[in-house]
Amino acid sequence: MSGGPAKSVSGSGGATTAPAGLDQLDPLLQHRSRLGALVLLSDADTINFSRLRTLLDETDGNLGAQLRKLEDAGYISVEKKFTDRKPVSWYCLTASGRQRLRAHLQAIEMLLKSAKL
């Protein structure tokens, strides 16, 4: 059933510490939709809910819940407007959100560099 001998995760040849950057990952950004939303918003002034939903291929309910978590944490702000008598939510990355995204991506970069593939 196995494809060969299992590698030991502890012992004389294994790592003795966690890889660089692992402890610096932002737990809030480890969800695909939340990370994707911040990356999209990092390159735009604002993006409306419908566009984010399409780009991230999410349902209304799931995206709404993920955006609320980012908003509650202060990573994004939302402005609600009416267009043709319909409510439209516009999202924007905050300075704090930009800083947290940058730190998270730097941690991922450190992790990738430490991988021995």
N, CA, C and O atoms as a DFTB+ gen file, in Angstrom:
468 C
 N C O
     1  1       0.813      -1.199       0.000
     2  2       0.000       0.000       0.000
     3  2       0.856       1.263       0.000
     4  3       0.403       2.303      -0.480
     5  1       2.083       1.204       0.525
     6  2       2.914       2.399       0.532
     7  2       3.783       2.436      -0.710
     8  3       4.046       1.406      -1.331
     9  1       4.222       3.624      -1.064
    10  2       5.035       3.806      -2.241
    11  2       6.513       3.730      -1.942
    12  3       7.316       4.065      -2.812
    13  1       6.910       3.312      -0.771
    14  2       8.308       3.230      -0.384
    15  2       8.436       3.468       1.092
    16  3       7.434       3.646       1.784
    17  1       9.653       3.474       1.589
    18  2       9.841       3.666       3.022
    19  2       9.430       5.067       3.451
    20  3       9.648       6.047       2.739
    21  1       8.841       5.132       4.615
    22  2       8.402       6.422       5.155
    23  2       9.602       7.192       5.664
    24  3      10.545       6.600       6.190
    25  1       9.575       8.505       5.514
    26  2      10.636       9.355       6.035
    27  2      10.344       9.675       7.489
    28  3       9.202       9.943       7.863
    29  1      11.362       9.646       8.283
    30  2      11.216       9.989       9.692
    31  2      11.147      11.504       9.829
    32  3      11.919      12.228       9.200
    33  1      10.221      11.978      10.653
    34  2      10.124      13.419      10.886
    35  2      10.953      13.842      12.084
    36  3      11.127      15.035      12.332
    37  1      11.461      12.880      12.822
    38  2      12.359      13.219      13.918
    39  2      13.524      12.258      13.870
    40  3      13.390      11.136      13.382
    41  1      14.616      12.671      14.350
    42  2      15.795      11.825      14.306
    43  2      16.988      12.646      13.882
    44  3      16.905      13.870      13.779
    45  1      18.089      11.979      13.637
    46  2      19.338      12.687      13.382
    47  2      19.332      13.460      12.071
    48  3      20.025      14.471      11.955
    49  1      18.559      13.006      11.071
    50  2      18.566      13.689       9.782
    51  2      17.450      14.690       9.612
    52  3      17.444      15.423       8.624
    53  1      16.506      14.754      10.529
    54  2      15.341      15.628      10.374
    55  2      15.561      17.006      10.934
    56  3      16.549      17.263      11.621
    57  1      14.636      17.888      10.639
    58  2      14.698      19.256      11.147
    59  2      14.453      19.272      12.647
    60  3      13.674      18.476      13.172
    61  1      15.120      20.178      13.318
    62  2      14.946      20.292      14.763
    63  2      14.089      21.485      15.148
    64  3      13.677      21.612      16.301
    65  1      13.821      22.356      14.193
    66  2      12.980      23.524      14.455
    67  2      11.965      23.678      13.324
    68  3      12.116      23.095      12.251
    69  1      10.946      24.460      13.582
    70  2       9.941      24.738      12.560
    71  2      10.578      25.570      11.452
    72  3      11.496      26.347      11.713
    73  1      10.104      25.416      10.232
    74  2      10.666      26.198       9.126
    75  2      10.459      27.699       9.337
    76  3       9.476      28.137       9.934
    77  1      11.417      28.468       8.828
    78  2      11.335      29.929       8.928
    79  2      10.054      30.422       8.278
    80  3       9.718      30.016       7.166
    81  1       9.348      31.289       8.967
    82  2       8.133      31.881       8.437
    83  2       6.860      31.199       8.887
    84  3       5.790      31.804       8.834
    85  1       6.945      29.960       9.328
    86  2       5.735      29.227       9.695
    87  2       4.962      29.924      10.807
    88  3       3.735      30.002      10.758
    89  1       5.669      30.425      11.800
    90  2       5.003      31.083      12.925
    91  2       4.555      32.501      12.588
    92  3       3.896      33.150      13.400
    93  1       4.904      32.987      11.404
    94  2       4.526      34.340      11.008
    95  2       3.334      34.370      10.062
    96  3       2.887      35.447       9.668
    97  1       2.813      33.201       9.693
    98  2       1.626      33.158       8.850
    99  2       0.431      33.719       9.609
   100  3       0.263      33.452      10.799
   101  1      -0.377      34.478       8.934
   102  2      -1.567      35.066       9.533
   103  2      -2.704      34.046       9.450
   104  3      -3.133      33.711       8.346
   105  1      -3.200      33.547      10.575
   106  2      -4.271      32.543      10.540
   107  2      -5.510      33.007       9.778
   108  3      -6.196      32.192       9.162
   109  1      -5.797      34.279       9.812
   110  2      -6.969      34.808       9.119
   111  2      -6.811      34.702       7.599
   112  3      -7.802      34.611       6.874
   113  1      -5.574      34.715       7.126
   114  2      -5.328      34.690       5.689
   115  2      -5.033      33.295       5.155
   116  3      -4.601      33.149       4.012
   117  1      -5.258      32.286       5.955
   118  2      -5.029      30.924       5.503
   119  2      -6.262      30.314       4.841
   120  3      -6.275      29.124       4.527
   121  1      -7.272      31.108       4.635
   122  2      -8.471      30.678       3.914
   123  2      -8.386      31.232       2.500
   124  3      -8.080      32.410       2.311
   125  1      -8.651      30.401       1.518
   126  2      -8.529      30.767       0.111
   127  2      -9.280      32.057      -0.240
   128  3      -8.721      32.932      -0.901
   129  1     -10.506      32.180       0.185
   130  2     -11.314      33.344      -0.182
   131  2     -10.807      34.622       0.471
   132  3     -10.787      35.676      -0.164
   133  1     -10.401      34.535       1.725
   134  2      -9.915      35.740       2.406
   135  2      -8.592      36.198       1.798
   136  3      -8.404      37.389       1.549
   137  1      -7.675      35.261       1.559
   138  2      -6.403      35.619       0.940
   139  2      -6.637      36.148      -0.468
   140  3      -6.055      37.162      -0.854
   141  1      -7.473      35.477      -1.230
   142  2      -7.772      35.910      -2.592
   143  2      -8.377      37.295      -2.638
   144  3      -8.017      38.102      -3.495
   145  1      -9.289      37.582      -1.731
   146  2      -9.923      38.904      -1.694
   147  2      -8.888      39.989      -1.427
   148  3      -8.907      41.035      -2.077
   149  1      -7.980      39.751      -0.475
   150  2      -6.973      40.772      -0.174
   151  2      -6.012      40.960      -1.334
   152  3      -5.616      42.087      -1.632
   153  1      -5.632      39.874      -1.992
   154  2      -4.736      39.997      -3.140
   155  2      -5.417      40.806      -4.248
   156  3      -4.798      41.691      -4.839
   157  1      -6.676      40.507      -4.527
   158  2      -7.418      41.272      -5.545
   159  2      -7.535      42.744      -5.154
   160  3      -7.335      43.627      -5.989
   161  1      -7.858      43.010      -3.894
   162  2      -8.022      44.388      -3.438
   163  2      -6.701      45.148      -3.370
   164  3      -6.697      46.378      -3.395
   165  1      -5.585      44.432      -3.285
   166  2      -4.285      45.102      -3.211
   167  2      -3.940      45.808      -4.512
   168  3      -3.071      46.680      -4.537
   169  1      -4.614      45.437      -5.591
   170  2      -4.323      46.017      -6.902
   171  2      -5.467      46.896      -7.413
   172  3      -5.500      47.244      -8.594
   173  1      -6.389      47.251      -6.546
   174  2      -7.546      48.053      -6.968
   175  2      -7.907      49.041      -5.868
   176  3      -7.648      48.802      -4.688
   177  1      -8.504      50.149      -6.271
   178  2      -9.005      51.096      -5.270
   179  2     -10.175      50.472      -4.517
   180  3     -10.190      50.446      -3.286
   181  1     -11.152      49.971      -5.267
   182  2     -12.315      49.298      -4.694
   183  2     -12.788      48.228      -5.672
   184  3     -12.562      48.312      -6.879
   185  1     -13.447      47.225      -5.113
   186  2     -14.080      46.185      -5.931
   187  2     -15.435      45.898      -5.289
   188  3     -15.540      45.803      -4.066
   189  1     -16.469      45.759      -6.115
   190  2     -17.782      45.488      -5.545
   191  2     -17.963      43.992      -5.270
   192  3     -17.228      43.150      -5.786
   193  1     -18.945      43.698      -4.458
   194  2     -19.210      42.330      -4.011
   195  2     -19.405      41.382      -5.191
   196  3     -18.850      40.283      -5.200
   197  1     -20.177      41.790      -6.169
   198  2     -20.464      40.923      -7.314
   199  2     -19.202      40.556      -8.072
   200  3     -19.039      39.411      -8.494
   201  1     -18.322      41.506      -8.244
   202  2     -17.068      41.242      -8.961
   203  2     -16.178      40.303      -8.152
   204  3     -15.596      39.372      -8.708
   205  1     -16.066      40.537      -6.850
   206  2     -15.286      39.634      -6.001
   207  2     -15.855      38.216      -6.056
   208  3     -15.108      37.242      -6.150
   209  1     -17.177      38.111      -5.997
   210  2     -17.835      36.799      -6.043
   211  2     -17.474      36.064      -7.330
   212  3     -17.173      34.871      -7.307
   213  1     -17.504      36.776      -8.444
   214  2     -17.171      36.171      -9.735
   215  2     -15.699      35.772      -9.802
   216  3     -15.375      34.651     -10.195
   217  1     -14.824      36.672      -9.426
   218  2     -13.391      36.403      -9.505
   219  2     -12.946      35.268      -8.584
   220  3     -12.053      34.493      -8.926
   221  1     -13.578      35.182      -7.415
   222  2     -13.201      34.145      -6.443
   223  2     -14.034      32.876      -6.588
   224  3     -13.769      31.876      -5.922
   225  1     -15.043      32.918      -7.460
   226  2     -15.915      31.767      -7.699
   227  2     -16.521      31.252      -6.388
   228  3     -16.411      30.074      -6.051
   229  1     -17.158      32.165      -5.668
   230  2     -17.757      31.857      -4.368
   231  2     -19.271      32.077      -4.415
   232  3     -19.790      32.764      -5.294
   233  1     -19.957      31.479      -3.453
   234  2     -21.376      31.741      -3.278
   235  2     -21.534      33.052      -2.502
   236  3     -20.602      33.505      -1.839
   237  1     -22.708      33.647      -2.591
   238  2     -22.972      34.880      -1.847
   239  2     -22.734      34.692      -0.356
   240  3     -22.071      35.505       0.288
   241  1     -23.284      33.612       0.182
   242  2     -23.203      33.382       1.621
   243  2     -21.784      33.176       2.111
   244  3     -21.383      33.756       3.120
   245  1     -21.020      32.353       1.407
   246  2     -19.651      32.094       1.838
   247  2     -18.789      33.342       1.704
   248  3     -18.046      33.685       2.623
   249  1     -18.884      34.019       0.574
   250  2     -18.073      35.222       0.403
   251  2     -18.456      36.288       1.425
   252  3     -17.585      36.950       1.989
   253  1     -19.750      36.456       1.665
   254  2     -20.185      37.430       2.658
   255  2     -19.606      37.149       4.035
   256  3     -19.181      38.070       4.733
   257  1     -19.587      35.880       4.428
   258  2     -19.033      35.505       5.733
   259  2     -17.531      35.769       5.791
   260  3     -17.023      36.250       6.804
   261  1     -16.822      35.458       4.712
   262  2     -15.372      35.657       4.701
   263  2     -15.015      37.148       4.689
   264  3     -14.074      37.569       5.362
   265  1     -15.755      37.928       3.936
   266  2     -15.505      39.370       3.910
   267  2     -15.826      40.012       5.257
   268  3     -15.155      40.957       5.672
   269  1     -16.843      39.504       5.933
   270  2     -17.191      40.036       7.265
   271  2     -16.040      39.805       8.237
   272  3     -15.726      40.682       9.043
   273  1     -15.412      38.642       8.172
   274  2     -14.265      38.357       9.057
   275  2     -13.128      39.338       8.793
   276  3     -12.499      39.838       9.726
   277  1     -12.870      39.610       7.521
   278  2     -11.811      40.566       7.178
   279  2     -12.178      41.979       7.633
   280  3     -11.323      42.731       8.101
   281  1     -13.443      42.326       7.491
   282  2     -13.910      43.646       7.925
   283  2     -13.821      43.778       9.442
   284  3     -13.359      44.798       9.953
   285  1     -14.261      42.753      10.159
   286  2     -14.203      42.783      11.627
   287  2     -12.768      42.906      12.134
   288  3     -12.524      43.509      13.179
   289  1     -11.820      42.334      11.390
   290  2     -10.411      42.384      11.788
   291  2      -9.739      43.690      11.355
   292  3      -8.590      43.949      11.714
   293  1     -10.458      44.510      10.582
   294  2      -9.909      45.780      10.144
   295  2      -9.028      45.681       8.900
   296  3      -8.304      46.626       8.587
   297  1      -9.076      44.559       8.189
   298  2      -8.255      44.373       6.993
   299  2      -8.882      45.036       5.771
   300  3      -8.171      45.442       4.852
   301  1     -10.197      45.146       5.757
   302  2     -10.902      45.792       4.653
   303  2     -11.966      46.720       5.226
   304  3     -12.378      46.595       6.380
   305  1     -12.395      47.650       4.387
   306  2     -13.538      48.484       4.752
   307  2     -14.578      48.315       3.655
   308  3     -14.260      47.944       2.525
   309  1     -15.816      48.592       4.007
   310  2     -16.902      48.449       3.037
   311  2     -17.719      49.729       3.018
   312  3     -17.962      50.346       4.055
   313  1     -18.136      50.115       1.829
   314  2     -19.024      51.255       1.655
   315  2     -20.231      50.765       0.870
   316  3     -20.090      50.195      -0.212
   317  1     -21.407      50.991       1.417
   318  2     -22.635      50.538       0.772
   319  2     -23.296      51.724       0.080
   320  3     -23.557      52.765       0.682
   321  1     -23.556      51.523      -1.209
   322  2     -24.182      52.569      -2.019
   323  2     -25.364      51.961      -2.757
   324  3     -25.537      50.742      -2.787
   325  1     -26.166      52.821      -3.346
   326  2     -27.277      52.363      -4.181
   327  2     -26.977      52.734      -5.628
   328  3     -26.623      53.874      -5.929
   329  1     -27.123      51.761      -6.515
   330  2     -26.983      51.969      -7.949
   331  2     -28.250      51.455      -8.608
   332  3     -28.599      50.281      -8.479
   333  1     -28.934      52.340      -9.314
   334  2     -30.223      51.975      -9.919
   335  2     -31.166      51.367      -8.879
   336  3     -31.847      50.376      -9.142
   337  1     -31.190      51.977      -7.703
   338  2     -32.078      51.584      -6.595
   339  2     -31.747      50.218      -6.014
   340  3     -32.563      49.636      -5.299
   341  1     -30.549      49.694      -6.315
   342  2     -30.122      48.404      -5.765
   343  2     -28.893      48.632      -4.892
   344  3     -28.013      49.415      -5.249
   345  1     -28.832      47.950      -3.749
   346  2     -27.656      48.112      -2.885
   347  2     -26.419      47.446      -3.502
   348  3     -26.488      46.335      -4.028
   349  1     -25.290      48.156      -3.423
   350  2     -24.017      47.635      -3.912
   351  2     -22.978      47.873      -2.817
   352  3     -22.830      48.991      -2.322
   353  1     -22.268      46.821      -2.448
   354  2     -21.207      46.930      -1.441
   355  2     -19.862      47.028      -2.143
   356  3     -19.521      46.185      -2.972
   357  1     -19.099      48.066      -1.805
   358  2     -17.782      48.297      -2.371
   359  2     -16.736      48.060      -1.288
   360  3     -16.839      48.607      -0.190
   361  1     -15.736      47.248      -1.598
   362  2     -14.716      46.867      -0.630
   363  2     -13.381      47.501      -0.983
   364  3     -13.041      47.675      -2.153
   365  1     -12.634      47.841       0.060
   366  2     -11.348      48.500      -0.086
   367  2     -10.383      47.915       0.950
   368  3     -10.772      47.649       2.087
   369  1      -9.150      47.722       0.556
   370  2      -8.118      47.242       1.466
   371  2      -7.673      48.396       2.363
   372  3      -7.387      49.486       1.867
   373  1      -7.613      48.173       3.667
   374  2      -7.150      49.210       4.599
   375  2      -5.621      49.177       4.681
   376  3      -4.991      48.232       4.208
   377  1      -5.041      50.194       5.273
   378  2      -3.581      50.224       5.464
   379  2      -3.142      49.032       6.313
   380  3      -2.116      48.410       6.038
   381  1      -3.913      48.725       7.329
   382  2      -3.604      47.567       8.179
   383  2      -3.693      46.270       7.383
   384  3      -2.845      45.389       7.525
   385  1      -4.720      46.155       6.547
   386  2      -4.876      44.966       5.723
   387  2      -3.724      44.794       4.750
   388  3      -3.252      43.679       4.528
   389  1      -3.271      45.902       4.170
   390  2      -2.132      45.857       3.242
   391  2      -0.874      45.381       3.979
   392  3      -0.114      44.559       3.467
   393  1      -0.675      45.905       5.172
   394  2       0.490      45.527       5.980
   395  2       0.431      44.043       6.350
   396  3       1.440      43.345       6.260
   397  1      -0.734      43.560       6.763
   398  2      -0.896      42.151       7.140
   399  2      -0.725      41.223       5.943
   400  3      -0.137      40.149       6.069
   401  1      -1.233      41.629       4.789
   402  2      -1.066      40.833       3.575
   403  2       0.406      40.746       3.209
   404  3       0.901      39.665       2.890
   405  1       1.109      41.864       3.251
   406  2       2.539      41.883       2.933
   407  2       3.308      40.952       3.873
   408  3       4.150      40.178       3.416
   409  1       3.036      41.015       5.155
   410  2       3.723      40.161       6.128
   411  2       3.412      38.683       5.882
   412  3       4.300      37.836       5.983
   413  1       2.162      38.378       5.563
   414  2       1.760      36.991       5.300
   415  2       2.472      36.458       4.061
   416  3       2.966      35.330       4.070
   417  1       2.528      37.250       3.005
   418  2       3.191      36.817       1.775
   419  2       4.702      36.665       1.974
   420  3       5.317      35.782       1.377
   421  1       5.297      37.511       2.798
   422  2       6.718      37.367       3.115
   423  2       6.967      36.074       3.892
   424  3       7.978      35.405       3.678
   425  1       6.050      35.724       4.792
   426  2       6.178      34.471       5.541
   427  2       6.070      33.271       4.600
   428  3       6.810      32.297       4.743
   429  1       5.148      33.342       3.640
   430  2       5.017      32.261       2.655
   431  2       6.305      32.149       1.841
   432  3       6.775      31.045       1.565
   433  1       6.866      33.277       1.463
   434  2       8.110      33.272       0.700
   435  2       9.237      32.601       1.497
   436  3      10.006      31.817       0.940
   437  1       9.338      32.907       2.792
   438  2      10.353      32.263       3.643
   439  2      10.132      30.759       3.702
   440  3      11.081      29.978       3.633
   441  1       8.869      30.360       3.829
   442  2       8.558      28.927       3.863
   443  2       8.983      28.239       2.572
   444  3       9.578      27.162       2.602
   445  1       8.679      28.855       1.458
   446  2       9.048      28.268       0.168
   447  2      10.555      28.131       0.027
   448  3      11.040      27.124      -0.490
   449  1      11.295      29.127       0.479
   450  2      12.745      29.083       0.388
   451  2      13.338      28.012       1.292
   452  3      14.405      27.475       0.994
   453  1      12.665      27.695       2.387
   454  2      13.200      26.706       3.313
   455  2      12.845      25.267       2.921
   456  3      13.393      24.320       3.484
   457  1      11.935      25.102       1.962
   458  2      11.543      23.764       1.530
   459  2      12.667      23.098       0.754
   460  3      13.283      23.712      -0.117
   461  1      12.924      21.856       1.072
   462  2      13.971      21.086       0.397
   463  2      13.296      20.100      -0.523
   464  3      12.978      18.982      -0.118
   465  1      13.074      20.506      -1.760
   466  2      12.387      19.655      -2.738
   467  2      13.347      19.111      -3.769
   468  3      12.937      18.376      -4.667
